[in-house]
Amino acid sequence: MADCKYYPCHFPGQDCLWCYCPFYPCLDSSTGGKYKDRKEKGRVWSCIDCHWIHDEKVAGVVKAAIDGKNLSREELLKLRKELVRNEEG
């Protein structure tokens, strides 16, 4: 996605399928995400150090899992936990 004006928003070689993470805000600090204080918006969840959703393998698995489904926030977060658990083995 070298033509994207934000690339690389996280790291070189990332999969940009999920420019906007479907799990935002996951509130899981193990991803590298954390709360940041911003003057204009107050406290917001920052994903700047999260590489998880931009891994090529993960991006494809997530797409296959949610493609065509209208999942609730709770269902999305449950799916994310299952995917992470499966990765850990």
C-alpha positions in Angstrom: 0.0 0.0 0.0 2.8 2.4 -0.8 0.3 4.8 -2.4 -1.4 5.3 1.0 -0.5 8.7 2.5 -0.4 7.1 5.9 1.9 4.2 5.0 3.7 2.9 6.9 1.3 3.8 9.7 2.7 0.9 11.9 5.5 -0.9 10.2 7.0 -1.7 6.8 5.5 -4.8 5.2 2.2 -4.7 7.0 -1.0 -6.1 5.5 -3.3 -3.1 5.1 -6.5 -5.1 4.6 -7.7 -3.7 7.9 -6.9 -0.1 7.7 -9.5 0.4 10.4 -9.4 -2.5 12.9 -12.8 -4.2 13.3 -11.9 -4.9 16.9 -11.2 -1.2 17.8 -11.0 -0.6 20.7 -10.0 -4.0 21.9 -8.6 -2.6 25.1 -6.0 -5.4 25.2 -2.7 -4.0 26.2 -0.9 -7.2 25.3 -1.2 -6.1 21.7 0.9 -3.0 22.3 -2.2 -0.8 22.5 -2.6 1.7 25.3 -4.6 4.6 26.4 -3.3 8.0 25.4 -4.3 11.5 26.6 -5.2 13.9 23.8 -6.1 17.5 24.5 -8.9 17.6 21.9 -10.5 14.2 22.6 -9.5 13.3 26.1 -8.4 9.7 26.8 -8.4 7.5 23.7 -7.3 4.0 22.9 -4.1 4.0 20.7 -3.2 1.1 18.5 0.1 2.6 17.3 2.2 -0.3 18.6 -0.2 -3.1 17.7 1.0 -5.3 14.8 -1.5 -8.1 15.3 -4.2 -7.2 12.8 -1.6 -6.2 10.2 0.1 -9.6 10.1 -0.8 -11.1 6.7 -1.9 -14.5 8.1 -4.0 -12.9 10.8 -5.6 -10.4 8.4 -6.8 -13.2 6.1 -8.1 -15.4 9.0 -10.1 -12.4 10.4 -11.5 -11.6 6.9 -12.6 -15.2 6.4 -14.2 -15.3 9.9 -16.3 -12.1 9.6 -16.8 -11.8 5.8 -20.5 -11.2 5.1 -21.5 -11.3 8.8 -22.9 -8.5 10.8 -21.3 -9.3 14.1 -22.0 -7.3 17.3 -19.1 -5.7 19.2 -19.3 -8.5 21.8 -19.1 -11.2 19.1 -16.2 -9.4 17.5 -14.2 -9.3 20.7 -15.1 -13.0 21.4 -13.8 -13.9 18.0 -10.6 -11.9 18.6 -10.0 -13.8 21.9 -10.5 -17.1 20.1 -8.1 -16.2 17.3 -5.4 -15.1 19.8 -5.9 -18.2 21.8 -5.5 -20.4 18.7 -2.3 -18.5 17.7 -0.8 -19.2 21.2 -1.4 -22.9 20.6 
